[in-house]
Amino acid sequence: MWSRRSKGYLLLLAAFGVMSNYLSCFVNFPLSIVTDGHYVPPPSSGHQAPIALTPLLRRQSIATEGDPIRRQIFTQPSPHLWSDIPILAPHTGQKTVLVTGAAGFIGSHVAEALLERGDVVIVVDEMNDYYDVSIKEGNLDLLREKAKKIAQQTNKMAEDILRIHVGDINNETMMRSIFDQHTPQWICHMAARAGVRPSIDNPQLYAKANFLGTMSMLEYSREYNVTNLVISSSSSVYGESESTYFSEAEDVNEPVSPYAATKRSGELLSFTYHKLYDLKITNLRFFTVYGPRGRPDMAPYKFISQVIRGGVIEQYGDGTTSRDYTYIEDIVDGVLRAIDRPYPYEIINLGKGSGTMLNEFILLVEKHVGKKANIKLMPAQPGDVPFTNADISKAKMLLGYSSKVSIEEGVRRTVLWFKNTSTEDGIA
């Protein structure tokens, strides 16, 4: 039997192997590709692709030694690519769900929705200072109030339906104690260091939080034999894709920021754990999420805040960059659908399915705030991509997901929330 320490060494070696995929993108090594749980050997390896992989080989081009990667371009949604995947019915019983990063923007909304539908929620968050910690504390207070209200309605104690633990998910002692105490069988791993630009300045921090953090959650899930693990990934993994619709079948082994690289490496490591231990894992690629309680470093929050206060918007680039802005309510719906469906191993886009140019987004903010924006033009930033646009046909097919909130309605709701909760100094 392998000791725990020996397994740790082996997993660390696996981590280096995963990261070597990224080095190969820049130094022209032969490249192995893992796409949606399928392995494609490098063309110089001498291995023949299994017959089952033939459809995948038609979906993408494979790099040859000394050549750049030739990416297949997707110009329309591609639901036919997923028609052979058996559709799972959702699990409908009460769950005990461990939500990491639940003091953050998306995580707090997910935890709130789980409480509202009757699940028991275990929160783990390190409460780092990437942005104002008081915002995260406010999110946890909101969850406590929600749990208290539900407990009164159901004749339970608030502690029976919500537990909050503050600490680093890489803290093995703390996490094993949490698993031993609460025995969660459903995991929603939202904890991560976010932000493309900061990752360029401090890549080691992002590797620790995102890659090693995901490895830790995978290891706990293996050890405690969880039923389903849902992991937050990002549309950033698509890099400088030229596709009209970003498809999960696309080759994404050319990340343009350390943040994107950590998210892609987490997807690859997830496949490894599925393959070795038969863990049920779904990675969700989020597309530019915005809405109430949004992160203050994100453009939608900044724009609304500055226009309301009469401040200056720093617009990077000429305003023609486009993002698939997705309202938080739609993202949460997709996350809960993924939690309820323990697919063997999937990567799934969650977005609106259409892009909006930055100039158009600012015009919507002006409309619903009722003020003109003061815009300061800035040069485009390293690591930013020109546009994102999700192909959500896989999410529709496997999860029954569809985006319901239009960009105009989402901006209107977000502006209304901001006006109702903000003070001169910030969010109340």
N, C-alpha and C positions, 0 to 999 in steps of 0.2 A: 504493500500500500504506500502511496505517496504521502509524505507528511504535508501539513499545511504550508510550511515554509517552502518545501520543494515545489508544490503547486504554484505558490506565489512567484517563484523564480521562472517557472515555465510560462506563466501568464505574462510576466514582464518581457520575456523573450518574444512571445507572440505580439506584444504591443510594439516592439521594435520592428517586427516583421510587417505589421500593419502600416506603420509610418513609412517603411521603405517603399511602399507603393507611391508615396508622394515624391520621394527622392527620384524615383524612376521617371517621373514626368519631366524632370528638369535635366537629367543626365543621360537620357535615351537608353536606359536599360530595357531589356525585353519586359513586357508588362503582363501580369496576370490580372484579369478583370473578374470581379464578383458583382453580378447584377441580379437583384431580386432573389438572392439565395442560390444562384447558380454560378458555378466556377467555369471560367474559360481559360485554358492554359495559354501561356505565351507561345507564339508561333515557332519559336526556336527551341522549344522544350522537347520536341519529338513525341509529345503525347497527342493522341487523337481525341477530339471532343466527343463525349458520349452522344449517342443518337438523340437523347432527350434534350440536348442543348441546341439542336439544329435551329429551332425557331429563333432563339436568342441571337445566334450568329447572323441571322438575316436582319436583325434589328440594329446592328451597330457594326462599325468597322473596327478592326483590331490593329493596334500599332505594330509595325515591323521594326526590327532592330535598325536604329539610326534614323527612323522617320518620326515625325510628330504624330500625335493621336489624331485620327480622322473621325470626327464626331458625326453621328447621324443627326440630321435636322428634322424636327417634327413640326409640320406646318398646320396640323389640325389635331383635335382630340383623338385618342386612339383606344377606344373601349375594347376593340377586338383583341388587343394584346392580353387582356386579362380574362377572356371568356372561358378559359379552361380551369380557372381556380374555383374549387367548390365554395359556395356561399355558406357562411356560418350564421345560424340563428343566434340572436343575442341572449346572453345569460341575464335572467330577469330577477333573480333573488337578491336579497340584501347582501352587500359585500363589506368587508373591512379593507379599505383602500389606503395604502401608504402613498402620500403625495409629497415628493421632494420639491423644494423651491416654492412651497405654497404661500410664502409671504410675498412673493413677487407678483407681477402683473397677471400673467396667464395662470400661474399656479393657484393664486388666490381665487380667481374666478372658477377654476375647475373644482377646487375644494368646496366652494360655496354651492355649486351645482350638485355635487355629490351629497352634501348634507341635505339639500332641499328635496332630493328624491328618496332619502331615507337610508343612505349608506353611513357606515362608521368611518371616520376620516382620521388618519394618523399623519400629522404634519411634521416634516423635518426640514429645517432651514437654518443655514449658518448666519443669516442676517449680516451679510457682508456690506461694506460701505461703497459699492460701485455707484449707487446713488443714495440720496437721503434716507437713512435708516428709519426715520420717523414715518415715512410713507409705508414702509414694510410693516412697521409696528401698527399703523392704522389698519392695514389689511388684516393682520392677525386679530386686532380688536373687533373688526367686522365679523370675522369668522366666529369669535367667541360669542358675540351677540346673537348671531344666527343660531349657534348651537343651543344657547340658553333659551331662545324662543321656541325652537323645535322641542327641546326637552320639556318645557312647560306644557306644550300641546300633547305630548305623548306620555306624560307621567314618568319621565326618565330623568336621570342626572345628566347635566351637560358633559361631564367627564366620560359618560358612557358612549357618547357619539363623537366627541372631538378630543384628541390629545395633541398637544403641541410640544415638540422637542427642538431646542435650539442647539445646533452643532453641525460639524462638518461630516458629510456622508462618507468621507474617507477615514473617519474615526471608527476603526473596526470594533473597538470595545463598546462604544455607545450604540452603534448600529445593531450589533448582535443582541444587546440588551433590549433594544426596541423590538426586534423580531421575536425574541423569546417571550417578551411581555404581551405583545399584541397579536402575534401570529398572522400578519396580513398575507393574504393569498393573491391580492391584486395590487400591482405597483404602477404608479404613474410618475415617471422620473422627469420632472420639469426643471430641476436644479441645473444651473449652468451659468457661466460667465457669458454675458451677451455683448454684442457690439463688434463690428468689423474693424473700425479704426483703432480702438484701444488695443485690440489683439495684436496689431502690428507693433505697437510700442512695448507690449509685455507678453510675448508668446508663451513664456514658461508658465505664467499664471493661468492662462487659458488651457494649456495642456493638462495641468494638475486638476483644475476644476472640471473641465469638460471630458477629456479623454479618461484620466484616471478615475474621475467621479463616476463615469459610466461603467468603467471596468468594475469598480466597487459594487455598484448596484447589480450588475450581472452576476458577480460572485455571490452576493447575498441571495439573489434569486435562485441560483443553482443550489446553494447550500440548504436553503429552506424550501426548496421545491415549490415555488410559487406557481399559480395557475396561469397568470398572464402578466407580461411586462410591456408597458407602453412608454416609449422614449421620445422626447422632443428632439427633432432634428431641425433643419433650416433650409429654406430655399437658397441660402448662400452657397450650398454645395454645387449648384448648377454653374457657378462661376460666370464666364463670359459666353454662355450658351447662345447660339444663333437661332435656336428654335423659336417658332411663334408660340408654341405651347410647350412648356417644360414638362417632359415625360419622365416617369420613374424608370423607363427603359433606357434612358439616355446614359451614356458614359459620363461620369462626373469625377473622374480622377485627375482633374486639373484645377484644384481650389486656388483662389486668388487672394486668400487671406488666411492667417493662422486660425481664426475663428472657424472658417469654412472647413479647414483641414481637420480640426478637432471633431467637428460634427460628422464629417464623412468617415473618419476613422472609428467613431462610435458605431456607425452603421455596420462597418465591416466587422468590428469585434462582436457585435450582436449576432451576425451570421455565424461566427465561429462558435459562440456559446449555443446557438440553436443546433448547429451541426454536431457538436460534441455531447451536449447534454439534453437535447430535445426540448429546450426551453421555448415557450411560446412568446414571441417578441414582435412588436410592431413599432417601427420608427416612423414618426409623423414629421413631414417637412412643412413647417409653417411658413406662410407667405405674408410678410409685413403686417403684423397684427396691430390693431389700434382700437381705442375705445376708452370708456371710463376706467380710471385707476391705471392708465397707461404709464409706461416708463418715461420719466422726464427727459431722458436723453434721446428719445425717438422723435423724428421729424414731425409727425402729426401733433404730438403733445406740445412741442416747442412752438409750432406755427400758431396753434390756437391760443396758447398762453401769451405769446408776443403780440398777436393781433388784438386780443382783448385788452391788453395793458398799454397798447400803443408803442410797443418796443420795436426792435429791428429784427427781421427774419434774415438769417444768413442762408442764402440759396446757393448750394454748391452745383456748379455747372449752369447751363443755359435754360434749365427748366424742362427740357424735353425728355429727361430720364423718366422711365415709367415703372411703377410698382403695382403689384397685385395686392392692393390694400384690402385687408380682410377684417371684418368687424369681429370683436372678441366673442360675441354671442355665437357666431357661426363656428369659430374655432373650438369653443367649449363643447358645442354639440358634436363636432367631429371627434374630439378627444374621448368623450363619454361613450360614443359608439364604438371606438376602438378598444376601450377598456372592457366593454361587454362582449367583445368578440375575440377570443384567443386564437387568432390565426397562427399557424406554425412559424412563419417568418415573412413579414411583409414590410415594404417601404411605401408610404402613401402620402401623396400631396394633400394638404389642406389649405385651400385658398378660395378666392372668389371666382376665379376662372376668367378674369379679364383685367387688363391693366389700366391704370390711370396716370396720365402725365403729371409731373410735379406742378407745372403751371396750372393745370386744371384743378388739382387738389387745393392749391392756394386760393383760387377763385371761389371754390366751395366754402372754404373757411371764411373768406371775406363776406360771402353772401349770408351765412348763418350767424356770424358774429355781428354783422352790420357795420363793419369798418373796413377801410382800405388797409392793405399791408404795406409796411415800410420795408422794402427789400434791399438787402446788400448782396450784390453778386460776388461769389467766391469761386475760386478754381475748383474743378472736379477733384475729388479726394482719392488717394490710392486705396485699392481694395474694393471700391464701389463698382457695381456692375451697371450697365446701361439700362436694363429693364428686366422685370420678372413677370411671368404670366403662367399660372398653374394650369396644367391639364388635370382636371379633377374627375375624369371619367372613372379612374380606378376607385376613388373614394365613393363615388356614386354606386358603383357596382358591388363593392365588398362591404361598405358600411351603410349604404342607403343615405349617404350624405349629400346635401346640396346647400349652397350658400343662399341665404334668404334676405340678407340685409344689403341693400344697394349702397353704393359709395355715398350718394347724397344723404340718404337716411342715416347712415352711420356717422357721417360728419355732423349732421344735425343733432343726433343724440349725444355725441361726445361734447359738442359745444355747450349743450344744455347742462350736462353734468358738470362741466368745468365752471360755468357761471354759477351753479347752485352750490359748489363746494369750495370755490377759490376765495382767497382774501387778497389784500394788496401784496402780501409777502409770499403767497403760495397757496397750496391746498390746505384747507382747514382741517 
